[in-house]
């Protein structure tokens, strides 16, 4: 995707979630679009981490030490 280009996305959400986004937008002076973009980034990062965890847990019997070290690193990344 070229720098600065954006795609339009229309979504329908629960009224409670809408209110959460509105309050956050007002408090932080961020647009709803920026808030939703960041939420999607966080969701995607978590989804990929969960897939990696699953893969490493499946390989854990073969190389438990490496798998545990990688899982610890994923936890540190998610906390950042």
KOLKOL-881573 format. One record per residue: residue number from 1; z, y negated, x of N, C-alpha, C in turn. Coordinates in pm, 1 decimal, always signed. Each point is the difference from the previous one (the first is absolute). Example, Ala and Ser with C-alpha at 12.3 -4.5 7.8 and 13.67 -1.06 7.14 Angstrom:
% residues 2
SITE  nr     n_zz     n_yy     n_xx    ca_zz    ca_yy    ca_xx     c_zz     c_yy     c_xx
SITE   1   +780.0   +569.0  +1319.0     +0.0   -119.0    -89.0     +0.0   -120.0    +90.0
SITE   2    -72.0   -105.0    -35.0     +6.0   -119.0    +82.0    +73.0   -109.0    -77.0
This chain:
% residues 80
SITE  nr     n_zz     n_yy     n_xx    ca_zz    ca_yy    ca_xx     c_zz     c_yy     c_xx
SITE   1     +0.0   +116.9    +83.8     +0.0   -116.9    -83.8     +0.0   -124.1    +88.9
SITE   2    -78.7    -98.2    -35.5     -3.2   -120.1    +80.9   +125.3    -84.1    -21.2
SITE   3    +32.9    -75.1   +102.6   +120.9    -81.4     +0.2     -1.1    -98.3   -115.9
SITE   4   +110.4     -5.7    -77.0    +11.9    -97.0   -107.0    -58.7    +43.3   -131.8
SITE   5    -80.3   +105.0     -1.2    -60.3    +48.2   -124.2   +104.6    +69.2    -84.9
SITE   6     -0.7    -24.1   -128.9    +94.1    +62.3    -92.2    -77.0    +59.1   -117.3
SITE   7    +52.4   +108.3    -53.0    -54.0    +61.7   -121.6    +96.5    -27.9   -113.5
SITE   8    -51.9    -19.2   -117.0    +83.0    -26.2   -116.5    +47.6   +132.2    -58.4
SITE   9   +126.3     +3.0    -39.3    +61.3   +117.9    -58.4    +81.5    -44.8   -120.4
SITE  10    -30.7    +54.0   -116.1    +78.2    -31.1   -119.6    +85.5   +121.3    -32.7
SITE  11   +127.5    -23.4    -20.4    +91.7   +109.0    -31.0    +88.4    -40.2   -117.4
SITE  12    +49.0   +100.6    -69.1    +95.9    -20.2   -107.0   +128.7    +67.8    +42.9
SITE  13   +110.0    -73.2     -5.5   +127.9    +54.5    +45.6   +105.9    -15.8   -108.0
SITE  14   +106.6    +75.0    +16.7   +116.8     -8.8    -85.7    +53.8   -143.6     +4.5
SITE  15    +45.3    -53.0   -112.8    +52.4   -137.5     -1.7   +112.3    -24.3   +100.6
SITE  16    +84.0    +99.1    +23.2   +107.8    -15.3    +97.9    -58.3    -21.9   +140.2
SITE  17   -101.7    +79.5    +37.0    -62.0    -15.7   +131.6    -70.0   -135.0    +11.2
SITE  18    -62.9    -43.1   -108.0    -64.6   -130.6     +0.1   +103.1   -109.5    +27.3
SITE  19   +116.1    +10.5    -65.1   +104.8    -99.6    +20.3    +51.7     +2.5   +143.8
SITE  20    +10.1   +118.4    +57.8    +43.8    +11.6   +139.3    -98.2    -73.0    +91.5
SITE  21   -128.3    +23.2    -20.8   -102.7    -65.0    +82.4     +4.6   -151.1    -19.8
SITE  22    +12.1    -43.9   -124.4     +5.2   -143.6    -28.4   +119.9    -65.8    +68.7
SITE  23   +117.4    +63.1     -9.7   +118.2    -56.7    +65.7    -18.4     -7.1   +151.2
SITE  24    -56.0   +107.1    +57.0    -20.9     +1.7   +145.3   -101.9   -107.3    +40.4
SITE  25   -105.1    -14.8    -78.4   -102.1   -101.2    +29.3    +60.7   -140.3     -4.0
SITE  26    +81.9    -23.2    -99.6    +62.3   -131.7    -12.9    +97.0    -26.8   +115.1
SITE  27    +79.0   +101.3    +33.7   +101.1    -14.7   +105.3    -62.9    -16.8   +138.1
SITE  28   -108.5    +73.9    +26.7    -59.2     -0.1   +134.2   -120.3    -92.6    +14.1
SITE  29    -45.9    -51.5   -112.4   -120.8    -85.4     -1.2   -124.2    +78.1    +45.0
SITE  30     +0.8   +130.9    -24.0   -117.2    +83.0    +27.5    -75.9    +22.9   -129.9
SITE  31   -129.6    +22.9    +12.6    -77.7    +31.4   -119.4    +28.7   +143.3    -45.4
SITE  32    -23.3    +26.2   -126.7    +14.5   +137.4    -50.3    -91.3    +93.2    +77.5
SITE  33   -118.7    -46.3    +34.3    -94.0    +83.3    +75.4    +58.0    +41.6   +134.1
SITE  34    +62.1    -93.7    +71.3    +60.4    +32.7   +129.9   +113.7   +100.4    -16.8
SITE  35    +78.7    -15.9   -104.8   +110.7    +91.3    -24.4    -52.6   +140.1    -29.4
SITE  36   -102.5     +9.3    -83.5    -56.8   +131.0    -33.8    -67.4    +61.3   +122.3
SITE  37    -69.1    -78.8    +80.5    -60.9    +51.4   +123.2   +105.8    +62.4    +90.1
SITE  38   +112.0    -70.6    +17.7   +105.9    +51.6    +86.4    +61.5   +126.5    -59.4
SITE  39    +17.2     +2.7   -131.6    +54.0   +120.0    -64.9    -92.2   +119.6    +22.0
SITE  40   -130.4    -22.1     -8.1    -95.8   +108.7    +23.6     +6.0    +45.0   +145.2
SITE  41    +12.2    -94.3    +93.3    +11.7    +36.7   +142.1   +124.8    +85.8    +24.2
SITE  42   +111.5    -40.5    -58.3   +124.2    +75.1    +16.3    -13.9   +138.7    -61.8
SITE  43    -59.3     +7.1   -118.4    -22.1   +128.5    -66.8    -88.5    +90.7    +85.8
SITE  44   -108.3    -54.9    +52.0    -92.7    +80.0    +81.7    +66.7    +48.5   +128.2
SITE  45    +77.2    -86.5    +63.6    +70.9    +38.6   +121.8    +97.6   +114.4    -30.2
SITE  46    +70.7     -9.8   -111.1    +92.3   +106.0    -39.9    -71.4   +129.1    -34.6
SITE  47   -113.9    -11.9    -66.8    -79.1   +118.1    -36.9    -50.0    +71.7   +124.2
SITE  48    -50.3    -74.5    +95.6    -48.6    +60.8   +123.9   +114.0    +62.1    +79.5
SITE  49   +114.9    -66.7     +0.7   +116.4    +55.4    +69.7    +43.6   +130.4    -66.1
SITE  50     -3.1     +5.5   -133.3    +38.2   +122.5    -71.0    -97.0   +113.8    +32.3
SITE  51   -128.6    -30.4     +6.9    -99.0   +102.0    +36.6    +23.1    +49.0   +142.3
SITE  52    +30.1    -92.1    +90.2    +26.5    +39.1   +138.5   +125.4    +86.4     +7.7
SITE  53   +103.9    -39.9    -74.3   +122.5    +80.1     -1.8    -28.6   +142.0    -47.3
SITE  54    -75.4    +10.4   -108.1    -33.2   +132.0    -54.9    -73.4    +84.7   +103.9
SITE  55    -96.2    -59.4    +66.9    -75.7    +72.4   +102.0    +87.8    +43.6   +115.9
SITE  56    +87.4    -90.5    +43.5    +86.9    +34.0   +112.4   +105.6   +102.3    -38.7
SITE  57    +46.5     -5.8   -124.1    +96.9   +101.5    -43.6    -65.5   +137.8     -5.9
SITE  58   -125.6     +5.0    -40.7    -70.8   +128.0     -3.8    -20.3    +55.7   +140.4
SITE  59    -16.9    -89.1    +96.9    -20.2    +45.9   +137.5   +132.0    +17.3    +74.1
SITE  60   +109.8    -40.7    -63.7   +130.3     +1.3    +65.9    +38.1   +135.5    +58.2
SITE  61    -24.2   +111.4    -69.9    +38.0   +127.6    +61.3    -69.9    +23.6   +133.3
SITE  62   -120.9    -53.0    +15.1    -75.0    +18.2   +124.5    +52.0    -89.5   +111.4
SITE  63    +40.4   -120.7    -37.7    +45.1    -93.1   +103.8   +102.5    -95.0    -59.6
SITE  64   +116.9    +50.1    -29.5   +103.8    -74.7    -68.5    +41.0   -126.4    +75.1
SITE  65    +12.3     +4.2   +128.3    +44.5   -116.8    +76.8    -96.9   -116.7    -15.1
SITE  66   -129.6    +26.3    +13.8    -99.2   -106.3    -16.0     -0.4    -53.7   -142.2
SITE  67     +8.4    +90.0    -96.5     -1.6    -41.7   -140.0   +118.3    -90.8    -31.2
SITE  68   +119.6    +34.8    +44.5   +117.9    -81.9    -26.5    -10.7   -135.4    +69.0
SITE  69    -52.5     -3.2   +119.5    -17.5   -126.9    +71.3    -98.0    -90.1    -74.8
SITE  70   -106.5    +57.7    -50.9    -98.7    -79.5    -72.3    +58.5    -50.8   -131.3
SITE  71    +75.8    +84.1    -69.5    +62.8    -42.5   -124.6    +96.4   -116.3    +24.6
SITE  72    +74.6     +5.0   +108.1    +90.6   -109.3    +34.4    -79.0   -127.6    +25.1
SITE  73   -112.8    +11.7    +67.9    -84.9   -117.6    +25.6    -54.3    -56.1   -129.3
SITE  74    -40.2    +85.2    -93.5    -48.3    -47.4   -130.2   +108.5    -75.6    -74.3
SITE  75   +123.6    +48.8     +5.4   +110.4    -69.9    -65.2    +16.8   -139.4    +57.9
SITE  76    -10.6    -14.2   +132.5    +12.3   -131.5    +63.5   -112.9    -92.9    -43.3
SITE  77   -121.0    +54.1    -11.3   -114.5    -81.9    -41.0    +18.7    -48.5   -142.5
SITE  78    +44.2    +88.8    -89.2    +18.9    -37.7   -139.0   +106.9   -106.3    -16.8
SITE  79   +101.2     +1.0    +84.5   +108.2    -97.1     -9.1    -42.4   -137.0    +50.7
SITE  80   -105.3     -4.8    +80.9    -44.1   -128.0    +57.1    -68.9    -85.8   -102.3
